[in-house]
Amino acid sequence: MTVGSADAVVVTEPAPGVRLLTLNRPDVRNAMTADMTTAWNRAIDAVAADRETRVLIVTGAGSSFCSGADLSWLDQGAAEDITTDRLRDRMLPFYRSWLRPRSLPFPVIAAVNGPAVGAGVCLALACDLRFASTTARFSTPFIYLGTHGGMAATWLLPEAIGVSRAREMLYTGREVSGEEALSWGLVAGVSDNVLDHAMGVATRIAEAGPIALRLTKTGLEQSAAGLEAAIQWEALAQPVTMTTADLHEGIQAVRQHRAPRFQGR
């Protein structure tokens, strides 16, 4: 399946329950152009509407994951359009579009196959899990372009790696290697073939009970509000799963020493 404007984004089904979304503008290092953003939204709409999707992998074509936002339009726009209020009206929907992995009901894995820069780092951070290739590099050099960070960089980075390391990345703009990103907790693993590694993890996740999987993603978001919010959510979500046929299938599979065959009901 291909979705998007002139194949700017390609969506395929490499395994049952797994969808692979590839940013497909390697000539511009998969920059978030207007064309790419439109294609991205259409692709996310299609994947979200597909009830068979259990896991999504996001990666980049070519040697880069994503070089971040395309700012060339700032030089080309009419002066009356380059005002604070109009730029804000443009930025908010842009941010929300590229942060959509956070709100999808199933896990999203970033297979960071090369450099991720600026908003490209934020895209990776919007995913539930991140794996890096040995050639991956992460940098947030916003202030060295003379601009403030965007796309929730000041929230996503501290959430993933802590305030001190987030400050270092944002203040220095330096490149962080895949191995250093692993030691910081920015990624969960480094591999020579990151897409194959991500596929292995995605295939494993896709074997889980789909109802329980979706509720677990929501539960992890709820837990940010604290212990009481977490147990209140679990006291609702766990009974929901206890009424499903999938629970009985899971118990039978354990007793019969076989893999479960979950149907999502």
Secondary structure as the mmCIF struct_conf table of DSSP 4:
data_model
#
loop_
_struct_conf.conf_type_id
_struct_conf.id
_struct_conf.beg_label_comp_id
_struct_conf.beg_label_asym_id
_struct_conf.beg_label_seq_id
_struct_conf.end_label_comp_id
_struct_conf.end_label_asym_id
_struct_conf.end_label_seq_id
STRN STRN1 THR A 2 THR A 2
BEND BEND1 GLY A 4 GLY A 4
HELX_RH_3T_P HELX_RH_3T_P1 SER A 5 ASP A 7
BEND BEND2 ALA A 8 ALA A 8
STRN STRN2 VAL A 9 ALA A 15
TURN_TY1_P TURN_TY1_P1 PRO A 16 GLY A 17
STRN STRN3 VAL A 18 LEU A 23
HELX_RH_3T_P HELX_RH_3T_P2 PRO A 26 VAL A 28
TURN_TY1_P TURN_TY1_P2 ARG A 29 ASN A 30
STRN STRN4 MET A 32 MET A 32
HELX_RH_AL_P HELX_RH_AL_P1 ALA A 34 ALA A 49
TURN_TY1_P TURN_TY1_P3 ARG A 51 GLU A 52
STRN STRN5 VAL A 55 GLY A 60
BEND BEND3 ALA A 61 ALA A 61
TURN_TY1_P TURN_TY1_P4 GLY A 62 SER A 63
BEND BEND4 PHE A 65 PHE A 65
STRN STRN6 CYS A 66 CYS A 66
STRN STRN7 ALA A 69 ALA A 69
TURN_TY1_P TURN_TY1_P5 SER A 72 SER A 72
HELX_RH_AL_P HELX_RH_AL_P2 TRP A 73 GLN A 76
BEND BEND5 GLY A 77 GLY A 77
HELX_RH_3T_P HELX_RH_3T_P3 ALA A 79 ASP A 81
BEND BEND6 THR A 83 THR A 83
HELX_RH_AL_P HELX_RH_AL_P3 THR A 84 TRP A 98
TURN_TY1_P TURN_TY1_P6 LEU A 99 LEU A 99
HELX_RH_3T_P HELX_RH_3T_P4 ARG A 100 SER A 103
BEND BEND7 LEU A 104 PHE A 106
STRN STRN8 VAL A 108 VAL A 112
BEND BEND8 GLY A 114 GLY A 114
STRN STRN9 ALA A 116 VAL A 117
TURN_TY1_P TURN_TY1_P7 GLY A 118 GLY A 118
HELX_RH_AL_P HELX_RH_AL_P4 ALA A 119 ALA A 126
BEND BEND9 CYS A 127 ASP A 128
STRN STRN10 LEU A 129 SER A 133
TURN_TY1_P TURN_TY1_P8 THR A 134 THR A 135
STRN STRN11 ARG A 137 SER A 139
HELX_RH_3T_P HELX_RH_3T_P5 PHE A 142 LEU A 145
TURN_TY1_P TURN_TY1_P9 GLY A 146 GLY A 146
TURN_TY1_P TURN_TY1_P10 MET A 151 ALA A 152
HELX_RH_AL_P HELX_RH_AL_P5 ALA A 153 ILE A 161
HELX_RH_AL_P HELX_RH_AL_P6 VAL A 163 THR A 172
STRN STRN12 VAL A 176 SER A 177
HELX_RH_AL_P HELX_RH_AL_P7 GLY A 178 TRP A 184
TURN_TY1_P TURN_TY1_P11 GLY A 185 GLY A 185
BEND BEND10 LEU A 186 ALA A 188
STRN STRN13 GLY A 189 SER A 191
BEND BEND11 ASP A 192 ASN A 193
HELX_RH_AL_P HELX_RH_AL_P8 VAL A 194 ALA A 206
TURN_TY1_P TURN_TY1_P12 GLU A 207 GLU A 207
BEND BEND12 ALA A 208 ALA A 208
HELX_RH_AL_P HELX_RH_AL_P9 PRO A 210 GLN A 222
HELX_RH_3T_P HELX_RH_3T_P6 SER A 223 ALA A 225
HELX_RH_AL_P HELX_RH_AL_P10 LEU A 227 MET A 242
TURN_TY1_P TURN_TY1_P13 THR A 243 THR A 243
BEND BEND13 THR A 244 THR A 244
HELX_RH_AL_P HELX_RH_AL_P11 ALA A 245 ARG A 255
TURN_TY1_P TURN_TY1_P14 GLN A 256 HIS A 257
BEND BEND14 ARG A 258 ARG A 258
#
